[in-house]
Amino acid sequence: MDMNYQDRIPNNIELGANRTLQRALEHWQPAFLSWWHGLGPSDFNAADVYLRTATSVDAKGWATYGFVRMPEYRWGIFLAEPEPDRRIGFGDNFGQPVWQQVPGEHRSTLRRLIVTQGDTEPASVEQQRLLGHTAPSLYDLRNIFQVNVEEGRHLWAMVYLLHAHFGRDGREEAEELLERHSGDADNPRILGTFNEPINDWLSFYMFTYFTDRDGKFQLKCLAESSFDHLSRTCKFMLTEEAHHMFVGDTGIARVIKRSLEVMAEIGSQDPDAVRRAGAVDLPLIQKYLNFWFSSSLDLFGGDSSSNAASYFAHGLKGRPDEPRFADHLAADGMFALELPNGQGGVKTEHIPMRNAMNEVAREAYVKDCQMGVTRWNKVIERAACDFRMTLPSPRFRRSVGSWAHVPTDTAGSIISKENYEAHLTDWLPTEADRAFIRSLMKGVYEVGKIAGWIAPPDRGVNNLDINYEYVKFH
């Protein structure tokens, strides 16, 4: 599929042949740019940033690098290549041809799924809008801007679907995506995690590792959809999502590496001594991990869900990597779910597999998260430090599902509410912890320099030197 860069809106959907859709999107574009200037990255619109821009959607090369000012970034609409004779891969309509148009009976449900996914994209830009002022290096500044412009493009992807397939309702939903704002008391973003403030770079790395990873799994589920345009849109979005998680994974690893270097320099693993030396102690990194991992778990929804069962049955939203499963109907299978028994213990309840689809995705997500933790721990182990990072139990600090508001420790054991509240300061960042992290946040914009609380990256962007001038100011 050819990219058309001549239109105001770059695309590979032959937008020029659909004048009605093109006019509708061109009408939405100024509102998007107004939102970007008002709630996008603060005060960096005049900088030239070394960014990656989509130029094709095939496996051989889907990006080109060059300097661009963010408001001039070529946001566009790109779908993965169509799969000839693609068939529905799961649910009651398994094996039938996929849909090129939205079936009337699924119109409202698909619109809600698309709006919920679309709402997360501008939300994260809003959460991160001030972080450019405290970037630890030009490399990191460039990376957050890359994440931001791609989240903006992912918003475009969902808005295209709303405009192209949902008529007036879709156009109104697209406008409302720019009217809700992260953390707004009156009109917040739809999902709770996307209203959490991100005031420091450790939170940013945790968000891009854990919360963007939830996005990966949601996109994987939607990429299985019987609605082919949604599937193809999400498949291309997944290509870009990988970079966001890379930023988080390597960012956390670099903070850990620098902490270990400081411990070696001062000859002490004492957290207070590490902080006095200007680095982040490992127990504090663990607290941030606990916060963002537990918050991101809620994004999958309830562990037993009639909505999830309906999405699967009707072919709207599948399991991540559906082809890996042997049974694509999941009509008769059961899922063993561990629940609180109401008496301080745990019971096992068997629920229909279709009702457990959120939990199936959540379990795959937890395994994926663990891979990074294992890598970080190998770095810690090589430094002869006895501390280890751990994922808290999926039961810990939940606000959604069977374990919502059930007090547990980080290992998942049910404890009294008093005991839980007494230990929260041991498990989650306190205001003093956050204040310390903020005290480290000082912008470093000199070529070849980096903040003292984080190690340099192992390699630069697109085979460039790590000390390349990735952002040029005027």
C-alpha positions as CSV (number, residue, x, y, z in Angstrom):
1,M,0.0,0.0,0.0
2,D,1.5,3.3,-1.1
3,M,1.9,6.2,1.3
4,N,0.4,9.5,0.1
5,Y,2.4,12.4,1.5
6,Q,0.9,15.0,-0.8
7,D,-2.3,15.3,1.1
8,R,-2.6,17.5,4.2
9,I,-3.1,14.2,6.1
10,P,-0.5,11.5,5.0
11,N,-2.3,8.2,4.5
12,N,-2.3,4.8,2.8
13,I,-6.1,4.5,2.6
14,E,-6.6,6.5,-0.6
15,L,-8.2,9.3,1.4
16,G,-8.2,11.6,-1.6
17,A,-10.8,9.3,-3.3
18,N,-13.2,9.9,-0.4
19,R,-13.8,13.6,-0.4
20,T,-16.4,13.5,2.4
21,L,-14.1,11.7,4.8
22,Q,-11.2,13.8,3.8
23,R,-13.1,17.0,4.5
24,A,-14.3,15.7,7.9
25,L,-10.8,14.8,8.9
26,E,-9.4,18.1,7.7
27,H,-12.0,19.8,9.8
28,W,-10.9,17.9,12.8
29,Q,-7.2,18.5,12.2
30,P,-7.1,22.2,13.4
31,A,-8.7,21.1,16.7
32,F,-6.0,18.4,17.1
33,L,-3.3,21.0,16.4
34,S,-4.9,23.4,18.9
35,W,-4.9,20.6,21.5
36,W,-1.3,19.8,20.7
37,H,-0.2,23.4,21.2
38,G,-2.2,23.7,24.4
39,L,-1.6,20.3,26.1
40,G,1.2,18.7,24.2
41,P,4.9,19.0,25.1
42,S,5.3,22.3,26.8
43,D,7.6,25.0,25.3
44,F,9.5,22.9,22.8
45,N,7.5,23.5,19.6
46,A,10.3,25.5,18.0
47,A,13.0,22.9,18.6
48,D,14.2,20.6,15.8
49,V,13.9,17.0,17.0
50,Y,15.4,13.9,15.4
51,L,12.2,11.9,14.9
52,R,11.1,8.8,13.2
53,T,8.2,9.2,10.8
54,A,6.2,6.4,9.1
55,T,6.9,6.1,5.4
56,S,5.7,2.6,4.7
57,V,4.0,-0.2,6.6
58,D,5.8,-3.2,5.2
59,A,8.3,-5.2,7.3
60,K,11.3,-3.9,5.3
61,G,11.1,-0.4,6.4
62,W,8.3,1.7,7.9
63,A,10.2,4.7,9.2
64,T,12.5,7.4,8.1
65,Y,14.6,9.6,10.4
66,G,15.2,13.3,10.2
67,F,14.9,16.6,12.1
68,V,11.4,18.1,12.3
69,R,9.6,20.5,14.6
70,M,6.9,18.6,16.5
71,P,3.9,20.7,15.3
72,E,5.0,20.0,11.7
73,Y,5.2,16.3,12.3
74,R,3.4,14.4,9.5
75,W,0.7,12.7,11.6
76,G,-1.3,10.4,9.4
77,I,-3.5,7.4,8.9
78,F,-1.7,4.1,8.2
79,L,-3.1,0.6,8.2
80,A,-1.2,-2.6,7.9
81,E,-1.4,-4.4,4.6
82,P,-4.7,-6.3,4.0
83,E,-4.5,-10.0,4.4
84,P,-6.1,-11.7,1.4
85,D,-9.2,-13.8,2.3
86,R,-8.7,-13.1,6.0
87,R,-11.2,-15.0,8.1
88,I,-12.6,-14.5,11.6
89,G,-10.2,-16.2,14.0
90,F,-12.3,-16.8,17.1
91,G,-15.8,-16.8,18.6
92,D,-19.2,-17.9,17.2
93,N,-18.4,-16.7,13.7
94,F,-15.1,-18.5,13.5
95,G,-14.0,-19.1,9.9
96,Q,-16.3,-16.6,8.3
97,P,-15.0,-13.7,6.2
98,V,-13.9,-10.7,8.3
99,W,-16.1,-7.5,8.1
100,Q,-15.2,-4.5,6.0
101,Q,-18.1,-2.6,7.4
102,V,-19.4,-2.4,11.0
103,P,-22.4,-4.7,11.5
104,G,-25.3,-2.7,12.9
105,E,-25.8,-4.9,15.9
106,H,-22.2,-4.3,17.0
107,R,-22.0,-0.6,16.2
108,S,-22.2,0.8,19.7
109,T,-20.0,-1.8,21.3
110,L,-17.2,-1.4,18.7
111,R,-17.5,2.4,19.0
112,R,-17.0,2.2,22.8
113,L,-14.0,-0.1,22.4
114,I,-12.4,2.3,19.9
115,V,-13.2,5.4,22.0
116,T,-11.7,3.8,25.1
117,Q,-8.5,2.9,23.2
118,G,-8.4,6.3,21.5
119,D,-8.8,8.1,24.8
120,T,-5.6,6.7,26.2
121,E,-3.4,8.2,23.4
122,P,-3.8,11.9,24.1
123,A,-4.1,11.2,27.8
124,S,-0.5,10.0,28.0
125,V,0.7,13.1,26.1
126,E,-1.1,15.3,28.6
127,Q,0.4,13.4,31.5
128,Q,3.9,13.8,30.1
129,R,3.7,17.3,28.8
130,L,6.0,19.0,31.3
131,L,8.7,16.4,31.4
132,G,10.8,18.0,28.7
133,H,11.8,20.6,31.2
134,T,13.7,18.0,33.3
135,A,15.0,15.6,30.7
136,P,18.3,13.9,31.9
137,S,19.9,14.2,28.4
138,L,19.2,15.1,24.8
139,Y,18.8,11.4,24.0
140,D,16.0,11.1,26.6
141,L,14.4,14.4,25.5
142,R,14.2,13.1,21.9
143,N,12.8,9.8,23.1
144,I,9.9,11.3,25.0
145,F,9.1,13.5,22.0
146,Q,9.1,10.4,19.8
147,V,6.7,8.7,22.2
148,N,4.5,11.8,22.3
149,V,4.2,12.3,18.5
150,E,3.4,8.6,18.1
151,E,0.7,8.7,20.7
152,G,-0.7,11.6,18.7
153,R,-0.6,9.5,15.6
154,H,-2.4,6.6,17.4
155,L,-5.1,9.1,18.3
156,W,-5.4,9.9,14.6
157,A,-5.7,6.1,13.9
158,M,-8.7,5.8,16.2
159,V,-10.3,9.1,15.0
160,Y,-10.1,7.8,11.4
161,L,-12.1,4.7,12.4
162,L,-14.7,6.9,14.1
163,H,-15.1,9.2,11.2
164,A,-15.0,6.6,8.5
165,H,-17.3,4.0,10.0
166,F,-19.5,5.5,12.7
167,G,-21.1,8.6,11.0
168,R,-22.3,11.5,13.1
169,D,-21.8,9.6,16.4
170,G,-18.2,8.9,15.5
171,R,-17.5,12.5,14.6
172,E,-18.9,13.6,18.0
173,E,-16.8,11.0,19.8
174,A,-13.7,12.2,17.9
175,E,-14.4,15.8,19.1
176,E,-14.9,14.6,22.7
177,L,-11.5,12.9,22.6
178,L,-10.0,16.3,22.7
179,E,-12.3,17.7,25.3
180,R,-11.5,15.2,28.1
181,H,-8.2,15.9,29.8
182,S,-6.0,13.8,32.0
183,G,-6.6,14.6,35.7
184,D,-9.4,17.1,34.9
185,A,-11.8,17.1,37.9
186,D,-14.9,17.6,35.8
187,N,-14.0,15.8,32.6
188,P,-11.2,13.3,33.2
189,R,-9.9,10.6,30.9
190,I,-11.9,7.4,30.9
191,L,-9.4,5.0,32.6
192,G,-8.0,5.8,36.0
193,T,-4.3,5.2,35.3
194,F,-4.4,7.9,32.6
195,N,-5.4,10.5,35.2
196,E,-2.4,9.8,37.4
197,P,0.2,12.6,37.4
198,I,3.6,11.9,35.9
199,N,5.8,14.6,37.4
200,D,9.2,12.8,37.1
201,W,11.2,10.7,34.8
202,L,11.2,7.6,37.0
203,S,7.4,7.6,36.7
204,F,7.7,8.1,32.9
205,Y,9.9,5.1,32.6
206,M,7.6,3.0,34.7
207,F,4.6,4.2,32.7
208,T,6.2,3.4,29.4
209,Y,7.3,0.0,30.7
210,F,4.1,-1.1,32.5
211,T,1.2,1.0,31.2
212,D,2.3,1.1,27.5
213,R,2.7,-2.6,27.9
214,D,-1.0,-2.8,28.8
215,G,-1.5,-0.9,25.6
216,K,0.4,-3.5,23.7
217,F,-1.9,-6.2,25.0
218,Q,-5.1,-4.3,24.3
219,L,-3.9,-3.6,20.8
220,K,-3.0,-7.3,20.4
221,C,-6.6,-8.2,21.4
222,L,-8.1,-5.6,19.0
223,A,-5.8,-6.7,16.2
224,E,-7.6,-10.1,16.3
225,S,-11.0,-8.3,15.7
226,S,-13.3,-9.4,13.0
227,F,-13.7,-5.7,12.0
228,D,-10.8,-5.7,9.5
229,H,-10.1,-2.0,9.5
230,L,-9.7,-2.0,13.3
231,S,-7.5,-5.1,13.1
232,R,-5.2,-3.5,10.5
233,T,-5.0,-0.2,12.3
234,C,-3.9,-1.9,15.5
235,K,-1.4,-4.1,13.8
236,F,0.5,-1.0,12.6
237,M,0.1,0.7,15.9
238,L,1.9,-2.2,17.6
239,T,4.9,-1.6,15.4
240,E,5.3,1.8,17.0
241,E,4.3,0.7,20.5
242,A,7.5,-1.4,20.8
243,H,9.6,1.7,21.0
244,H,7.6,3.1,23.9
245,M,8.2,0.0,26.0
246,F,11.9,0.0,25.0
247,V,12.2,3.5,26.4
248,G,10.7,2.3,29.7
249,D,12.7,-0.9,29.9
250,T,16.1,0.7,29.2
251,G,15.2,3.8,31.2
252,I,14.6,1.7,34.4
253,A,17.7,-0.4,33.7
254,R,19.8,2.8,33.4
255,V,18.5,4.2,36.7
256,I,19.4,0.8,38.4
257,K,22.8,0.7,36.7
258,R,23.6,4.2,38.0
259,S,22.4,3.3,41.5
260,L,24.7,0.3,41.5
261,E,27.6,2.5,40.3
262,V,27.0,5.0,43.1
263,M,26.8,2.1,45.7
264,A,30.2,0.9,44.5
265,E,31.7,4.5,44.6
266,I,30.5,5.1,48.2
267,G,31.1,1.6,49.4
268,S,27.6,1.4,50.8
269,Q,24.1,0.0,49.9
270,D,22.4,2.1,52.5
271,P,19.4,3.8,50.8
272,D,19.9,7.1,52.6
273,A,23.6,7.1,51.6
274,V,22.7,6.4,48.0
275,R,20.2,9.3,48.1
276,R,22.7,11.6,49.6
277,A,25.1,10.7,46.7
278,G,22.4,11.8,44.2
279,A,21.1,8.5,43.0
280,V,17.9,6.6,43.4
281,D,18.0,3.7,46.0
282,L,16.8,0.4,44.8
283,P,14.0,0.1,47.4
284,L,12.5,3.3,46.1
285,I,12.6,2.0,42.5
286,Q,10.7,-1.0,43.8
287,K,8.1,1.3,45.3
288,Y,7.5,3.0,42.0
289,L,7.4,-0.4,40.3
290,N,4.7,-1.5,42.8
291,F,2.6,1.6,42.1
292,W,2.6,1.5,38.3
293,F,2.3,-2.3,37.9
294,S,-0.7,-2.5,40.2
295,S,-2.3,0.5,38.6
296,S,-1.8,-0.9,35.1
297,L,-3.3,-4.3,36.1
298,D,-6.7,-2.7,36.5
299,L,-6.7,-1.6,32.9
300,F,-7.6,-5.1,31.8
301,G,-11.0,-4.9,33.5
302,G,-12.7,-7.4,35.8
303,D,-11.4,-11.0,36.1
304,S,-14.9,-12.4,35.4
305,S,-16.6,-10.3,32.8
306,S,-19.8,-10.8,30.8
307,N,-18.7,-8.0,28.5
308,A,-15.4,-9.8,27.7
309,A,-17.4,-13.0,27.0
310,S,-19.7,-11.0,24.7
311,Y,-16.7,-9.4,22.9
312,F,-15.2,-12.8,22.3
313,A,-18.3,-14.5,21.2
314,H,-19.2,-11.9,18.7
315,G,-15.6,-11.6,17.3
316,L,-15.0,-8.0,18.4
317,K,-12.0,-8.5,20.7
318,G,-9.9,-11.7,20.9
319,R,-7.1,-13.0,23.1
320,P,-3.6,-11.7,22.5
321,D,-1.9,-13.8,19.8
322,E,-5.1,-15.8,19.3
323,P,-3.5,-18.3,16.8
324,R,-1.4,-19.8,19.6
325,F,-4.5,-21.2,21.2
326,A,-5.8,-24.6,20.1
327,D,-9.5,-23.9,20.8
328,H,-10.7,-20.7,19.1
329,L,-14.3,-21.1,20.1
330,A,-13.7,-21.3,23.9
331,A,-17.3,-22.3,24.2
332,D,-16.9,-25.2,26.7
333,G,-13.7,-24.5,28.5
334,M,-13.4,-23.4,32.2
335,F,-10.9,-21.1,33.9
336,A,-9.8,-21.6,37.5
337,L,-10.0,-18.2,39.2
338,E,-8.6,-17.6,42.7
339,L,-10.9,-15.3,44.7
340,P,-11.1,-14.0,48.3
341,N,-13.4,-16.2,50.3
342,G,-14.7,-13.5,52.5
343,Q,-13.1,-15.0,55.6
344,G,-9.5,-14.0,55.2
345,G,-8.6,-16.8,52.9
346,V,-8.7,-17.8,49.2
347,K,-11.1,-20.0,47.2
348,T,-10.9,-21.3,43.7
349,E,-13.9,-20.8,41.4
350,H,-14.3,-22.2,37.9
351,I,-15.8,-19.8,35.5
352,P,-16.6,-20.1,31.8
353,M,-13.4,-19.5,29.7
354,R,-15.1,-16.7,27.7
355,N,-15.9,-14.8,30.9
356,A,-12.2,-15.1,31.8
357,M,-10.8,-13.4,28.7
358,N,-9.6,-10.3,30.6
359,E,-7.8,-12.5,33.0
360,V,-6.2,-14.5,30.2
361,A,-4.8,-11.3,28.8
362,R,-3.7,-10.1,32.2
363,E,-1.8,-13.3,32.9
364,A,0.0,-12.9,29.6
365,Y,0.8,-9.3,30.5
366,V,2.2,-10.3,33.9
367,K,4.5,-12.9,32.2
368,D,5.7,-10.2,29.7
369,C,6.4,-7.7,32.6
370,Q,8.4,-10.3,34.4
371,M,10.9,-10.5,31.5
372,G,12.1,-7.0,32.1
373,V,12.3,-7.6,35.9
374,T,14.5,-10.7,35.3
375,R,16.8,-8.6,33.1
376,W,17.1,-5.9,35.7
377,N,17.9,-8.4,38.4
378,K,20.7,-9.9,36.3
379,V,22.3,-6.5,36.3
380,I,21.9,-6.2,40.1
381,E,23.2,-9.7,40.6
382,R,26.4,-9.0,38.5
383,A,27.0,-6.0,40.7
384,A,27.1,-8.4,43.8
385,C,24.1,-6.6,45.3
386,D,21.7,-8.9,47.2
387,F,18.6,-6.7,46.4
388,R,16.1,-8.1,43.8
389,M,13.2,-6.4,42.1
390,T,9.9,-8.2,42.2
391,L,6.5,-7.8,40.7
392,P,3.9,-7.6,43.5
393,S,1.1,-10.1,43.4
394,P,-1.7,-9.2,41.0
395,R,-4.0,-9.2,44.1
396,F,-2.1,-6.2,45.6
397,R,-3.7,-2.7,45.5
398,R,-6.4,-3.6,43.1
399,S,-9.4,-1.3,42.4
400,V,-11.1,-3.5,39.8
401,G,-12.3,-7.1,39.9
402,S,-12.6,-9.7,42.6
403,W,-9.6,-8.4,44.5
404,A,-10.7,-4.7,44.4
405,H,-10.2,-3.1,47.8
406,V,-9.2,-6.4,49.5
407,P,-6.2,-5.6,51.7
408,T,-3.2,-7.8,50.9
409,D,0.6,-7.5,51.2
410,T,2.8,-7.4,48.1
411,A,3.0,-11.3,48.1
412,G,-0.8,-11.4,47.8
413,S,-1.6,-12.6,51.3
414,I,-4.8,-11.1,52.8
415,I,-4.1,-9.0,55.8
416,S,-6.1,-6.7,58.0
417,K,-7.0,-3.2,56.7
418,E,-5.0,-1.7,59.6
419,N,-2.0,-3.8,58.8
420,Y,-2.3,-2.8,55.1
421,E,-2.5,0.9,55.8
422,A,0.4,0.7,58.3
423,H,2.7,-0.8,55.6
424,L,1.6,1.3,52.6
425,T,4.6,3.6,53.1
426,D,6.9,0.6,52.8
427,W,5.3,-0.5,49.6
428,L,4.4,2.6,47.7
429,P,6.1,6.0,47.2
430,T,5.4,8.5,49.9
431,E,5.2,12.2,49.3
432,A,8.7,12.5,50.7
433,D,9.9,9.8,48.3
434,R,8.3,11.7,45.4
435,A,9.8,15.0,46.6
436,F,13.2,13.4,46.6
437,I,12.8,12.2,43.1
438,R,11.6,15.6,42.0
439,S,14.7,17.1,43.6
440,L,16.8,15.1,41.2
441,M,14.9,16.3,38.1
442,K,17.1,19.0,36.5
443,G,17.1,19.4,32.7
444,V,20.4,18.5,31.0
445,Y,20.5,19.8,27.4
446,E,24.3,20.0,26.7
447,V,25.6,17.6,24.1
448,G,27.5,14.8,25.7
449,K,26.2,15.5,29.2
450,I,23.7,13.4,31.3
451,A,22.1,13.8,34.7
452,G,23.9,12.1,37.6
453,W,21.0,9.9,38.7
454,I,20.9,7.8,35.5
455,A,23.5,5.9,33.4
456,P,24.0,6.7,29.7
457,P,22.2,4.5,27.2
458,D,24.1,1.5,25.6
459,R,23.5,2.8,22.1
460,G,22.1,5.8,20.3
461,V,19.1,6.2,18.0
462,N,19.3,4.8,14.5
463,N,23.0,3.8,14.9
464,L,24.0,7.4,15.9
465,D,26.3,8.1,18.8
466,I,24.7,8.4,22.2
467,N,26.1,11.9,22.4
468,Y,24.5,13.0,19.2
469,E,22.6,16.4,19.2
470,Y,19.2,14.8,19.0
471,V,17.3,18.0,19.8
472,K,18.4,21.4,18.4
473,F,17.2,24.6,20.1
474,H,16.8,28.0,18.4
